[in-house]
Structure formats: structure tokens, C-alpha cells
Amino acid sequence: MTANTVSAAAAEDGRVRPTFPGSSQLPVTSSWWTAVVVATGGSLMVTVAIGPMAVEIGNVAVWVLIVTAAIGGLQCLLVAELATRFPGRAGGTPQYAYRAVRGGSHSVGALSAWCYWFAWTPGIAVNLILAATYLKAVLWPAVNPLLLACLIGAALYLVTALGLRLSTVVSSVLALVAVGVLVVIIAGPAIRPGVFHLGEVFPTALPASAPQDFGSVLGLILKWAFVATWSSYVAEMASTVCAEIRRPGRHMARAMSVSAVVCVIVFSAVPIALFGLVGVQGIQQDPFEVFATAGGIVLGPDGRLLVGLGLAAVLVLGAEVFIIGSSRTIYQMAQDGHLPRIFAKINRWGAPVGSIAWDAVVIGVMLLVFGTQVVSVVAAANVGYLIVFVLLPIAYLMLRRHPGGNPEGLRLGRPFVAVAVLLLLFNAVLLVFGGAQWGLQVVLVGLGVSLLILPISMITRRLGGGRRVDVAEPEPLVSQA
């Protein structure tokens, strides 16, 4: 008996239940390239962590970024299978965790989606503040960076509210700038080989001030690998717009694969080029100085200005794609019944305007409360991010055995069962031991905000305030023959 026959028989018998509690009602109008643009927008988030990493672990940071980006690339393959088989989930990666428990769990689904939103929301504020700071440095010395960040943020939320098509156009233009910056940095060693010092990259070594015993060294590496994942896993963001891509069963595997390759290259080549161009000591400056210095070395005095402006544009792009992803996550949570139905409101341009408005309010509050120190919440937010990636492999293993889904969807081979198990263990170790290196306060704040959704979801569902739209594809309650 085939899977479809089983599903049909179960449906006729009335013994069916939806694979997921809700599905996207967003218009399906975009090409797979939109997903790649979204992922590319976060590719230069390497700028946030690389300086502080170099202070404590020197050029070992290169390998931390390369390894975590490779892990992120592998995870993209798991997400590709899920996105192509079950494409009706706006928000992508965290939305499959509902099935991490046999039969589905509203609590686990809500936890994963909320943690993902919590993880990326500080990224919006961080990018806006950094972009405003860099523009102040190169163009408007008298401007208030907090005010400029708020104005840029308002413009981006307006663009997002006008629909994914306009967001894609704006993001594509900014992505061209990002590619230009990357080309200058990555090609620097070839353009100016005389100023590239391979000895600053290899061999890798900890700073003299770092502890030398094995336990302490391992703790330091886990500490920074924990933070590195917040940026080096960014390729998975291509899945956030899966529900709005035409023929996702056919095209999302390509989008996820291209995104993974782009991000692995960026997170490998950019650190190597930067360490070789500006040195271990030079890279410990703020990100603007690091990139501007590298641009000046490669292209001369004008290169410093061009790369500085380009970096600001790249950070604006990063903020825009985080807005796209986080608003889709909140939208799907409302569709699943975890949040009031106002967050599932769609405007005439096909944008989830309810969730966009909520996102804008939260970011505005964060900017006003934390100001230019908003980056201090990133480590706590990453507790939520890694919870998502502990749940993802479990959901993948459960859904592999699910007989339904889009017949055009990707099916990975049996070796990916072992890959999923290894990814689960890797992320669990980073969450527990890497998070512990940042101190109890960071972990408790991260867990506290992450668990906050559980009572919110329960109350919303009991009051009937959530909006539930069942996925058409049913799950049979009988065992597969």
C-alpha cells in the first residue's frame, strides 16, 4: 500500500489530523532567487563577532568560523528537504519543530518559532546601529546615530510592508553592493600580494595571554563557537520565504544549496583575507575600522571610503532580511494559534503587516532602551537560536518517516540520519557548554525570554484568540504499510 493510499484511506475513515497546525496564506509570487538574496543579506554578519573573538582566541577564530559555517551548510540540506516536502510554512527553519514530538506538539512548535524570532530580532537592532555609526563616521559626523538608526529602520519596515517583491528589489540592489565589498576583501591577497601576510593566518595560535591547559582552551573555543553560530548559520534564512516561492518543491533545494555555498565561502574567505591584510592585532578594532583599513590597503585612500560606505549598505541589507524573516516567523505563529490573530493580518500587497508592526515596535523599544549597547543582548539571544537547532534535527528525523508531503520534494539518502544525529549533538554541546562560558546571567536571560512563549501560547489557544488554518496534507493515524 502506498503512502497516498494510506492517507486517502485514513481520510475517508475520518481518522486524520493535519501534519502542522497552520499554513501560510501569503501570496506565492517570488522566484527562488529571492531566498538566496535573503540568505546573502546576512553573510557579512561575520563583522559582529570577529574582533572580540580575535582578542581571546587570536587567529583560531578563522577555524571557528569555517567549521561553524560548514555545520550551517549541512543544516541547510536538512532544511531543504523539509522546505521542499512541506512548503506551506512561512518562517522556514523553526516551523518544523512542531513535529519533533510524535504526533506533534503545540508547545515545542511555539518554543522553536519564538526562539528563532528572539534570536534574530537583536540582529535588526545591531545592524541598524552599526550602519548608522558607519554612516556618521564617513558622511555625517554631526548626526545622532540612534536617530539615524531609527529612521533607517522605519524606512526598511515601510519597504517590507509594501510586499516581498519590493523588498526583493531593494535587497538585490544592496546585495550588489555587498558583493562588491566581498570582492574587494576576498581578492585583496591577489590584488596586493605584497601586503598579505600568510603568517597572520597560519599557523593558528592562541594569544600569549590565553590559558594553555586543554580544558580552558576547549572552553574558550566553545564560548566563541557559541556566538559564531549566530552569524555563520545564516544561510538557513533562505527558508524563511519558502511559502512565497513558486514551485518550492522544485526550487527550494537549489536555493538552500546556493545559499549554503555562498555563506561557507564568505565565512571562510573573509576571515582569512582580513587576518592576512590587517593582522591579528589590527582585526581587534571595531568592524568599521577593520574593513575600512583592509579597503585602504587594497585600493588606496579611496578604498577606505568606498568599503566603509559599502559596509554600511551591507548592514542595512542585513537588517532588511532579518525583518523579512522575523516578521514571517511571527505571522506563522499567529497562523498556528500561538499568538493573537492580529499578527496574521495581510495587507493588499501580500505582506504580513500585523507581524511587521509588532516587529517594528519591539525594535523601536530595543533601540531606545539599549541604544548603541544593544549588541550586549546577542549572546542571550543565541540561547534561543541554538534551541532551534537542537530541535531541528529531531524534527527532521521524525518527518523523514512521514509518508506525505509534496511529491516533488527532496529526499536525502540514509547517511543523513547520521548527519542529523551529529548535528543534534554538536548544537546541544554548544548550547550547554558554550553558553555556560558566557555566565549564568546570559543563560538565564536567554532561557527566560525563550520560555515566555509557553504561557502566551497556551492562553491564546484556550481563549481562541489564535488563527488556525490547517495544512491540507493530512497525516495518517494508521501505521505505514
N, C-alpha and C positions, 0 to 999 in steps of 0.2 A: 504494500500500500504506500502510495506516495505521500509526501508532506501535504500537498494541496488537497488530496483526498481525505486525509485525516482532518484537516482544518474544515473542509466542507461538511464532513460527517458530524463533526463536533458542533458546527454552527447550526446544522439542521436539528440537532438534538437539543439546542438551546444552551449547551454547556460550553460557552465561550467567555473569554474575558480578554480585554484589549492588551496588546503587548506593552503599551505605555499608556499612562492615564490621559494624555492630551496630545494634540498635534498642532503644528503651525498652520495658521490661516494667512500668513504673509504671502503676497503675490510672488509667483515664480517667474522671474523676468531676467535673471542675470546669467552671465556666462561663467564658466569655471575660472576664467582669468580673475574675476572679482575675488574669489577665495585666495588666489595667490597674492594679489595686491594686499589683502588684509594681513596675510602672514608676513609679507615683506616689510610692512609698516613697522613691525616690532623687531626687525632684525638688528637694528642698531642699539637695542637696549643693553648691549654689551657695555655701553658707556657708563651705565649706572654703577656697576659693581667693580669694574676692572681696577680702578685706582685704589680703593680700600683693600681689595684683595692683594694687590702688589705690595702694600705696606706690610702685611702679615706673612704672606707666603711667597713673595718675590715672583720670579717668572714661572714658578709651579702653577700659577694662575692660568697659563696658556693651556696646560693639560687638563686642568679642572674644567675650563670652558669647552675644550674639544670633546672630552668624554661626556659631559652632560648634554652637549648638543647632539652627539651621536645617539645617546639614550633617547633624547627627544625625537630624533628622526625615526627610531624604531617604534616609538609610541604612535607616531603618525600613521604607520602601517596598520596598527590595530584600529585606530580611529577611522582610517579609510574603509576598512571592512564594515564597521558599524554604520558609518555615514552612508555608504552605498546600499546597504541592505535595509536600513531603517532611516530614510532621508527626511521624514516628517518632523524632525526635532530641531527647532530653532535654538541656537546657542551652542550646538555642537558637543564637544568633548564631555562636559559634565552631565549631559542629559541622559546618558545611557545607564548611569549608576542605579537607577530605579530597579534594574534587573540584576543587580549584584546579589540580591537575595532571591531564592527560588520563589516564583510566583509574583515577585515584585514587592517593593517596599516604598510607601509614600515618604517615610521618614528619611530613608537613605537617599532617595531621589532629591528630596528637598535639601538635605545636607550638602550633597555634591554640587548642586546648582548654586546654592547660596555661597559656598566656599569659593567657587570659581569667580562669582561676582565680587566677593570680598577681596579676592586676590588681585584682580585687575583694576579695581576702582582706584587704589592709590597710584597705579601706573599712569592714569589720566592726569592726576594732580602733579605727580613728579615730572612728567613730560611738559606740562604747561609751565611749571615754574622754571625748569631748565631752559626751555625755549625762550621764555621771557627774559631770563637772566642773560642769555647769549645775545639776544637782540639789543638789550640795554648796553652790553659791552661793545658791540660793533656798530650800532646805529644811533641809539637814543640814550646817551649817558644820563639824561635828566629824568627819564621815565621811571615811574614806580613799577617794579617788576610784578608785584602782586596784582595791581590794577591791570597791567598788560596781560597777565595770565588769565584773569577773569574775562577780559574782552576777547581774547583768542578762544577761550573755552566757549563763550556764548556764541561766537561765530560757528564753531565746529558743531555745537548742538543744533543750531539752526540748519546747517547743511545736512546733518543726519536726519532731522525731522522732515526734510524735503524729499526723502526717499533714497534707496540704495543706489539708484542709477546716478544721481548727482554726487553722492558720496564716493562712488567709484571713479567718476571723472576727476574730482578734486584729489582723491588719493592717488590716482595714476600719475597726475602731474607732479605731485610731491614725491612719488616713488621714483620718477626720473631723476629728480634732484638727489635722492638717496643713492641711486645707482652711481651718479657722478661722484659723490663723496667716497663711496666704496672703491670705485675705480682708482681715484687718486691715492687712497691709503694703501690698497692692496697692490697696486702697480708701483708704489713708491720704491721698493727694493730694486725693481728692474729699471726704473727711470733714473734713479740716483744710487747705483750700487756702491759707490764710494762712501756714502753716509749710512749705509745699512750695516749694522754690527751684529753678525750672527751669534757672537759670543754673549750678547744680551738675552738671547732666546734659548740657546742650547750651549752647554748642558744646563738643565734646570737645577735650581738650588734654592733652598730656603735662605732668607736673610740671616746674617750672623746673630741678630737679636732673637731669632726664633728658637724655641726649645728644640732639643736634638733627640730626646728619647722617643721611642716609637709611638707610645700611647698618645703623647702630646701632639706629635706631628700628625698622626691619624685624626685626632680631634680637630686640629686646625683645618685639615683638608675637608673633612666632613662639614665643618662650620661654613666654609665658603662654597662648597658644592651645594649646600642647602640653599644659599642665596642665589647662586648662579642659575639654578633651575628656573627661578622666577623669570629670567630672560632667555636662557638657552633652550627652553622647551617651547618657545614662542611659535614655532611652525604649526603647532596644533590649532592655532587660532583660525586657520583656513576653514575649519569645520563649523565655525560659528554662523556662517551664512549658507550652510548646506541646504536648508529648507527653501532657500530662494534661488537656487541654481537649477537651470534647465537640465533635464536628464541626469540627475545626480548619480543614479546607479551606474551610468556610463562614464561620467566626467569627474566625479569627486576623487576617485582613486588617483587620477592623473594630477589633480590639484594638490592633493595631500603629498604625493611623491615629489612634485616640483618644489613645493614649499619646504619640505624636509631637506632636500638637496641644497636649496638656496641658503637656508639657515645654518646648516652644518658647515658650508663653505665660509659664510660670513664669520661664524663663531670660531673658526679655525684660522682663517687667513688674516682677519683684522687684528687679533691679539698678537700674532707673530709679527706682522708688519709694524705695529705700534711699538712693541718692545724693542724691535731691531732699529727703529728710527729714533725714538726718544730715550730709550734706555729704561732700566728698572727704576731708577730714581725719578726720571722725568715723567714716567707714567703715573706717579703718585700725586700729581697735581689734579685740579678739578678737571672733569671731562672736556670742557671747552678748551682749556689750555693744552691738553694732550693732543686733541685733534687739530687745533689751530697750529700748534708747533709742528706737528707732522706735515700739515699742508704747506707751511712755510719752508720746511726742509726740502720738500719735493718740488714745489712750484715757485719758491721765492716769496718776497713780501706780499704779493697779490694773492698767493695761495693761502696765506693765513686768513685773509678776509673772506675769500671765496669758500673755504672749508668751514669757517665759522658760521657764515650765513646758511650754507648747505646743511650744517648740523642742526641749526635751529629749525629749518624746514623739515628735516627728518624727524625731529622730536614732535613737531606739530602733526606730522603724518602718524606717528606712533600713538599720539593722543586720540586722533580720529578713529583709528582702527580699534583701539580699546573701547571707545564709546560705542562703536558698532557692535562689538562682541558683548559688552556688559549689558547693553540695552536689550539685545536679543535673549540673553540669559534670563533677565527679569521678566520679559514678555512670556517666555515658555513656562516659567514658574507660575505665572498667573493662569496660563492655559491649563496647567496641571492641577490647579486648585490650591496652590500653596500660598498665594498672595491674592488680595482683592482684585476683582475683575477689571478695575480701572486701569491696572497696569498692562492689560491685554488690548487696550484700545488702539485701533489702527486708523490713521488719518487717510485722506484721499490720495496721498502719494504712496500709500502702502508701507508707511513707516510705523513702528510701534511707539506712537507718540506718548502713550501713558508711561511706559518704562523709560523713555528718553527724558521726560520731565522729572521723574524720580531721580534718575541718574544725575541730572544737572543740579538738582537741589543738594544732593549728597556731596557732589564735588565742590559746589559753592561753599558749603559749610566747612568742608575739609580745608579749603584754601584760606578761609577766614580764621579758622581755629589754629591750624598748624603753620600757616604762612610758608616761608621758604624752608621750614624744617619738616615738611610733610614726608620727606623720604624716610624719616625715622620710623614710620609705621610699616615700611615694606617688609621687614623681617617678620613681623607679626602676621601680616597678610599672607606670607608664604607658607605659614602653617596651614591655612585654608587651601592653598594651591596644591600642596603635597597630599592633603587628604583626598583631593580629586583624583590624583594619580596613584593612590593606593586602591581606590575603589574601581578605577577604570579597568585594570587587568582582570579583576574579579568579574565585573560585568561582561567583559569580552569572553571570558571562559564560559560563563553561563549562556550567553547568547549564541556562541558557536553551535550549541546543541539545539537551538531553536529552529524548527523546521520551516518557518515562514520567512517573510521579508521580501524585498524586491528581488525578483529572479535575475535581474541584470547585475546585482551586487557582487562585489569582490569576495572571493572565498580563499583565504590564505591556507597554506599547507599545514600538516600536523606539527612540523617543527615550531610553529608559532604558539603552540600550547606551552612549550618550554620557555619560549621567549617571554610570554605573558607572565609566567611564574617568576622568572628572573627580574622582570621589571617591577613586579609587585614587591619582591624582597628588597630591591635597590631603593625604591621610593620609601618603603617602610623604615629602612635603616636611616635614610636621610631625615625623615620626619622625626624619628625618636631621638637618634643620637646627634644628628646635625643640628636640629632645633634646640637640643639641650645646651649646645655650646653658646647659644645666644642668651641664656639665662632664663630663670623661671618666669620673670615678668613677661617677656616676649611670648613664651609658650602659653601662659595663662590668658593673656590678652587675645592671642590668636584663637585659642580654643573657645574662649568665652564668646567672641563675636561669631565664630563658626557655629556654635551650638544654639545661638539665639534663634535661628530659624525654626527649630523643632517646635517650641510652643506657638510661634506665629503660624506655622503651617497647620498645626492641629486645631487651633482656634478658628482659623479661616475656613477649614474644611467642615468643622462642626456647625459653624454659622451659615454655611452655604454661600460664603462670600466669594469663593473662587470660581473660576470659569473652567469647566471641564469639557473638552472636545475629544472624544475617543478616537484613537487611531483606527482606521478601517481594517487593517490587517489583524485578525484575531489570533489568539494563542490557544491551541487545543488543550483541554484539560485531561485528555487521554494520552497515554504514552505513545511515542512514535513506533510504528511497526517496523 
